[in-house]
Amino acid sequence: MSAVGTFLLRRRGGRGWHWTDVVTWIWLISGVFLMFGPAVWLVFSSFKTPAALAEFPPSVLPYVTEQTVVPGHDKPLPLYNVVMPDGSSRVLAEVRRIGIMGQMVDPKQPGEIVKVNIKDRTPVRKVEFAAGNYTEPFQRFDFFLFLRNSVFVTVTATAITLIVNSMAAFALSKYQFPGRTAVMLMILATLMVPLSVIVVPLYSVIGTLNLFDSLWGVILPTVATPTGVFLLRQYMLTIPDELIDAARMDKASEWQIYWRIILPLSAPALAVLAIFSVVWRWNDFLWPLIVLSRKELYTLQVGLNVYAGELNVQWHYILAMTVVSMIPVVLIFVFLQRFITTGIAGSGLK
């Protein structure tokens, strides 16, 4: 047995099962189901047709009703398993439904109409993935444009966030000046202020700067984050001051100290902040919705709202494009998750 299997199957009671083993397994399995169940349902539902999404009770797999071509009918007809009055079962195609009665025909003998109560028939279903949910938004809608806008906003905002927050953290961690602690407390206090509270002042500032209907109006108000300043400051406190003193003795400027010493040594914390920033900007919906009114400037999250009309919501497109929008964030966490624990753990050493 592999080391992983040995670890997973080990029991507190030795060879027998202890009650804590049972509770632990139930707890872990429940946690996995609660965490990954919605994601699995989302992925499978993104391959369903609109009719399958409207079914009740819902199913996990994307089932569709099988259809067949019947002579004398222009369109394929859905197939049903029908329980006949004598108790036998037949596979019939439904021509039309009137009230609680369905008019059915045998695909092999289409000349005879059989009237069946809808409670006596069940659809013949099969698993079929509707790949058009993913291809049609790229072909018929401006999804590529929304994706490009989101990439530009996310990359640009993340780069500016790293620079601005790292400069502020460098000053608050390595320079001694009156009121340094008060400034840091004020920055931390802004963590308790939600975006909905400052929307009106931000709206006024963006209007004064003529940044409405501009991607820069989405980027600039969010580049300075108190979380990023605090995270980087705590990490930079662990960098020895002797390195900075030695650099100053070698005639290094403050910019050279920041760029060549502080930033390289703060790489783990910068990676953590970059991951957080990408997730924040990629999933941001409220602020781009307020700033942007032209469709060609919509980001991905705002663009998804295009599929939700006043009278009709195209859930199959929304679910499919939601899965697509999740892929970059998932990949970032998969490949950079080790930086999260390293950077956060290092930020609390001092």
C-alpha positions as CSV (number, residue, x, y, z in Angstrom):
1,M,0.0,0.0,0.0
2,S,1.3,3.4,-0.8
3,A,2.2,6.0,1.8
4,V,-0.9,8.1,0.9
5,G,-3.2,5.1,1.3
6,T,-1.6,4.2,4.6
7,F,-2.0,7.8,5.8
8,L,-5.7,7.9,4.8
9,L,-6.6,4.6,6.2
10,R,-4.8,4.7,9.5
11,R,-7.1,4.4,12.5
12,R,-6.7,5.6,16.1
13,G,-8.0,2.3,17.4
14,G,-5.3,0.3,15.7
15,R,-6.9,-2.6,13.7
16,G,-10.3,-1.7,14.9
17,W,-12.4,1.4,14.4
18,H,-12.5,3.9,17.1
19,W,-15.6,6.3,17.4
20,T,-13.3,9.2,16.7
21,D,-12.3,7.6,13.3
22,V,-15.9,7.5,12.3
23,V,-16.6,11.1,13.3
24,T,-13.4,12.2,11.5
25,W,-14.4,10.5,8.3
26,I,-17.9,11.8,8.4
27,W,-16.6,15.3,9.0
28,L,-14.0,15.2,6.2
29,I,-16.4,13.7,3.7
30,S,-19.0,16.3,4.5
31,G,-16.5,19.0,4.2
32,V,-15.3,17.8,0.7
33,F,-19.0,17.5,-0.4
34,L,-19.8,21.0,0.8
35,M,-16.7,22.5,-0.8
36,F,-16.6,20.7,-4.1
37,G,-20.3,19.8,-4.6
38,P,-21.3,23.2,-5.9
39,A,-18.3,23.4,-8.2
40,V,-19.1,19.9,-9.7
41,W,-22.7,20.8,-10.1
42,L,-21.7,24.1,-11.9
43,V,-19.4,22.3,-14.3
44,F,-21.9,19.6,-15.2
45,S,-24.8,22.1,-15.5
46,S,-22.8,24.3,-17.9
47,F,-23.2,21.4,-20.4
48,K,-27.0,21.2,-20.0
49,T,-29.5,22.5,-22.5
50,P,-32.1,25.1,-21.3
51,A,-34.7,22.4,-21.1
52,A,-32.5,20.3,-18.9
53,L,-31.8,23.2,-16.6
54,A,-35.5,23.8,-16.1
55,E,-36.2,20.2,-15.0
56,F,-37.4,19.5,-11.5
57,P,-36.1,17.6,-9.6
58,P,-32.7,18.7,-11.1
59,S,-30.1,16.1,-12.0
60,V,-26.3,16.4,-11.8
61,L,-25.5,14.9,-15.2
62,P,-26.6,16.7,-18.4
63,Y,-29.4,14.4,-19.5
64,V,-31.3,15.0,-22.8
65,T,-34.4,13.3,-24.2
66,E,-33.6,11.1,-27.1
67,Q,-35.2,12.0,-30.4
68,T,-35.9,10.2,-33.6
69,V,-36.9,11.1,-37.1
70,V,-40.5,9.9,-38.0
71,P,-41.7,9.9,-41.6
72,G,-44.3,12.6,-42.1
73,H,-42.9,15.0,-39.6
74,D,-40.5,17.8,-40.3
75,K,-38.7,17.8,-36.9
76,P,-37.3,14.9,-34.8
77,L,-39.8,13.8,-32.2
78,P,-38.9,13.0,-28.5
79,L,-39.0,9.4,-27.4
80,Y,-40.9,8.1,-24.3
81,N,-41.3,4.8,-22.5
82,V,-45.0,4.3,-22.3
83,V,-46.9,1.9,-20.0
84,M,-49.9,0.6,-22.0
85,P,-53.3,-0.3,-20.4
86,D,-52.4,-4.0,-20.6
87,G,-49.2,-3.4,-18.5
88,S,-46.8,-3.7,-21.4
89,S,-44.2,-1.1,-22.2
90,R,-43.5,0.5,-25.6
91,V,-41.2,3.2,-26.9
92,L,-43.3,5.8,-28.7
93,A,-42.6,9.3,-30.1
94,E,-44.7,12.2,-29.0
95,V,-46.3,14.3,-31.8
96,R,-48.0,16.8,-29.5
97,R,-49.3,17.3,-26.1
98,I,-52.9,18.5,-25.3
99,G,-53.5,19.1,-21.6
100,I,-52.7,15.9,-19.7
101,M,-52.9,13.7,-22.8
102,G,-50.0,13.1,-25.3
103,Q,-50.5,12.0,-28.9
104,M,-47.9,9.4,-29.6
105,V,-46.9,7.4,-32.6
106,D,-44.8,4.2,-33.0
107,P,-41.7,5.2,-35.0
108,K,-42.0,1.9,-36.9
109,Q,-45.7,2.4,-37.6
110,P,-46.3,6.2,-37.7
111,G,-49.7,6.0,-39.2
112,E,-51.5,5.1,-35.9
113,I,-52.0,7.8,-33.2
114,V,-51.9,6.5,-29.6
115,K,-53.3,8.8,-26.9
116,V,-51.4,8.4,-23.6
117,N,-51.8,10.1,-20.2
118,I,-48.6,12.0,-19.4
119,K,-48.3,10.2,-16.1
120,D,-47.9,6.9,-17.9
121,R,-44.9,8.0,-19.9
122,T,-41.2,8.7,-19.0
123,P,-38.7,10.2,-21.4
124,V,-36.0,8.1,-22.9
125,R,-32.9,10.0,-21.8
126,K,-29.2,9.9,-22.4
127,V,-26.2,11.8,-21.2
128,E,-25.1,14.4,-23.7
129,F,-22.8,17.4,-23.3
130,A,-24.0,20.6,-25.0
131,A,-20.7,21.9,-26.1
132,G,-22.4,24.8,-27.9
133,N,-22.8,26.5,-24.5
134,Y,-19.1,27.2,-24.7
135,T,-18.6,27.8,-28.4
136,E,-21.6,30.0,-29.2
137,P,-20.7,32.9,-26.8
138,F,-17.4,33.2,-28.5
139,Q,-19.0,33.1,-32.0
140,R,-22.2,35.1,-31.5
141,F,-21.3,37.4,-28.6
142,D,-18.4,39.7,-27.6
143,F,-17.0,37.3,-25.0
144,F,-13.4,37.6,-26.4
145,L,-13.7,41.4,-25.9
146,F,-14.9,41.0,-22.3
147,L,-12.1,38.6,-21.7
148,R,-9.4,41.0,-23.1
149,N,-10.8,43.8,-21.0
150,S,-10.6,41.7,-17.8
151,V,-7.1,40.6,-18.6
152,F,-6.0,44.2,-19.1
153,V,-7.7,45.5,-15.9
154,T,-6.4,42.6,-13.8
155,V,-2.8,42.7,-15.0
156,T,-2.5,46.5,-15.0
157,A,-4.2,46.9,-11.6
158,T,-2.1,44.1,-10.0
159,A,1.2,45.6,-11.3
160,I,0.3,49.1,-10.0
161,T,-0.9,47.6,-6.7
162,L,2.4,45.9,-6.1
163,I,4.4,49.0,-6.7
164,V,2.2,51.4,-4.7
165,N,1.7,49.1,-1.8
166,S,5.3,48.0,-1.6
167,M,6.5,51.7,-1.5
168,A,4.1,52.5,1.3
169,A,5.1,49.4,3.2
170,F,8.8,50.2,2.7
171,A,8.3,53.7,4.2
172,L,6.2,52.4,7.1
173,S,8.6,49.6,8.0
174,K,12.1,51.1,7.5
175,Y,11.7,54.8,8.1
176,Q,11.4,56.4,11.5
177,F,9.2,59.5,11.4
178,P,6.6,61.1,13.8
179,G,3.1,59.6,13.4
180,R,4.2,56.4,11.7
181,T,2.1,54.3,14.0
182,A,-0.9,56.6,13.6
183,V,-0.7,56.4,9.8
184,M,-0.6,52.6,10.0
185,L,-3.6,52.5,12.3
186,M,-5.5,54.8,9.9
187,I,-4.7,52.5,7.0
188,L,-5.8,49.5,9.0
189,A,-9.0,51.3,10.0
190,T,-10.0,51.6,6.4
191,L,-10.3,47.8,6.3
192,M,-13.6,48.2,8.2
193,V,-15.0,50.5,5.5
194,P,-16.9,48.6,2.8
195,L,-16.9,49.7,-0.9
196,S,-20.6,50.5,-0.8
197,V,-19.8,53.3,1.8
198,I,-17.2,55.1,-0.4
199,V,-19.0,54.5,-3.8
200,V,-20.4,58.1,-3.9
201,P,-17.0,59.8,-3.1
202,L,-15.2,57.6,-5.6
203,Y,-17.9,58.3,-8.2
204,S,-17.3,62.1,-7.7
205,V,-13.6,61.7,-8.0
206,I,-13.8,59.6,-11.2
207,G,-16.3,62.2,-12.6
208,T,-13.9,65.0,-11.8
209,L,-11.0,63.2,-13.6
210,N,-13.2,62.4,-16.6
211,L,-12.5,58.7,-16.2
212,F,-16.1,57.5,-16.8
213,D,-16.4,54.8,-19.6
214,S,-12.7,54.2,-19.2
215,L,-10.9,51.1,-18.0
216,W,-8.5,53.4,-16.1
217,G,-11.5,54.5,-14.1
218,V,-11.9,50.8,-13.0
219,I,-8.2,50.4,-12.3
220,L,-7.0,53.5,-10.4
221,P,-9.4,53.7,-7.5
222,T,-8.5,50.2,-6.3
223,V,-4.7,50.1,-6.6
224,A,-4.0,51.1,-3.0
225,T,-5.2,48.4,-0.6
226,P,-4.8,48.4,3.2
227,T,-4.5,44.6,3.1
228,G,-1.6,44.8,0.8
229,V,0.2,47.6,2.8
230,F,-0.2,45.6,6.0
231,L,0.9,42.3,4.5
232,L,4.0,43.8,2.9
233,R,4.9,45.9,5.9
234,Q,4.8,43.0,8.3
235,Y,7.0,41.0,5.9
236,M,9.5,43.9,5.4
237,L,9.9,44.2,9.2
238,T,11.7,40.8,9.1
239,I,14.3,42.2,6.7
240,P,17.4,43.2,8.8
241,D,18.1,46.9,8.9
242,E,21.8,46.1,8.7
243,L,21.4,45.3,5.0
244,I,19.9,48.8,4.4
245,D,22.7,50.5,6.4
246,A,25.3,48.6,4.5
247,A,23.8,49.7,1.2
248,R,23.7,53.3,2.3
249,M,27.4,53.1,3.3
250,D,28.0,51.9,-0.3
251,K,26.4,55.1,-1.6
252,A,23.2,53.4,-2.7
253,S,20.2,55.7,-3.2
254,E,16.9,55.0,-1.5
255,W,15.4,54.0,-4.8
256,Q,18.2,51.5,-5.3
257,I,17.7,50.1,-1.8
258,Y,14.0,49.7,-2.5
259,W,14.4,48.2,-6.0
260,R,17.5,46.0,-5.5
261,I,17.2,44.9,-1.9
262,I,13.7,45.2,-0.5
263,L,11.7,44.0,-3.4
264,P,13.8,40.9,-4.2
265,L,13.7,39.9,-0.5
266,S,10.0,40.5,-0.3
267,A,9.2,38.2,-3.2
268,P,7.1,35.7,-1.2
269,A,4.8,38.4,0.2
270,L,4.6,40.1,-3.2
271,A,3.5,36.8,-4.7
272,V,0.8,36.5,-2.1
273,L,-0.5,40.0,-2.7
274,A,-0.4,39.4,-6.5
275,I,-2.6,36.3,-6.1
276,F,-5.0,38.2,-3.9
277,S,-5.0,41.2,-6.3
278,V,-5.7,39.0,-9.3
279,V,-8.7,37.3,-7.6
280,W,-10.1,40.7,-6.5
281,R,-9.8,42.4,-9.9
282,W,-10.9,39.4,-11.9
283,N,-14.1,38.9,-9.8
284,D,-14.9,42.6,-9.3
285,F,-18.4,43.4,-10.5
286,L,-19.9,46.4,-8.6
287,W,-17.3,49.1,-9.4
288,P,-17.0,48.2,-13.2
289,L,-20.8,48.1,-13.4
290,I,-20.9,51.7,-12.0
291,V,-18.1,53.1,-14.1
292,L,-18.6,51.4,-17.5
293,S,-21.7,52.0,-19.7
294,R,-20.4,51.1,-23.1
295,K,-20.6,47.4,-24.0
296,E,-17.2,47.3,-25.7
297,L,-15.5,48.2,-22.3
298,Y,-17.3,45.7,-20.2
299,T,-15.2,43.3,-18.1
300,L,-15.9,39.6,-17.9
301,Q,-18.1,39.8,-14.8
302,V,-20.2,42.7,-16.2
303,G,-20.4,41.0,-19.6
304,L,-21.9,37.9,-18.1
305,N,-24.9,40.1,-17.1
306,V,-25.6,40.5,-20.9
307,Y,-27.1,37.0,-20.9
308,A,-29.6,38.0,-18.3
309,G,-32.5,39.9,-20.0
310,E,-35.6,41.4,-18.5
311,L,-37.8,38.5,-19.5
312,N,-35.3,35.7,-20.4
313,V,-32.2,34.5,-18.6
314,Q,-29.8,32.4,-20.7
315,W,-28.6,30.2,-17.8
316,H,-26.8,27.8,-20.1
317,Y,-24.5,30.5,-21.4
318,I,-24.1,32.1,-17.9
319,L,-23.0,28.8,-16.3
320,A,-20.6,28.0,-19.2
321,M,-19.0,31.4,-19.2
322,T,-18.8,31.3,-15.4
323,V,-16.7,28.1,-15.7
324,V,-14.5,29.8,-18.2
325,S,-14.0,32.8,-15.9
326,M,-13.0,30.5,-13.1
327,I,-10.2,28.8,-15.0
328,P,-7.5,31.5,-14.6
329,V,-8.2,31.9,-10.9
330,V,-8.1,28.1,-10.3
331,L,-4.8,27.8,-12.2
332,I,-3.2,30.6,-10.2
333,F,-4.1,28.9,-7.0
334,V,-2.9,25.5,-8.2
335,F,0.5,26.7,-9.3
336,L,1.1,29.5,-6.7
337,Q,-0.5,28.1,-3.6
338,R,2.8,27.4,-2.0
339,F,3.6,31.2,-2.0
340,I,0.4,31.9,0.0
341,T,1.4,29.9,3.1
342,T,5.0,31.0,2.8
343,G,4.2,34.7,2.4
344,I,1.5,34.8,5.1
345,A,3.6,32.8,7.6
346,G,6.6,35.1,7.0
347,S,4.5,38.2,7.4
348,G,3.8,37.3,11.0
349,L,7.3,36.5,12.2
350,K,7.8,40.0,13.7
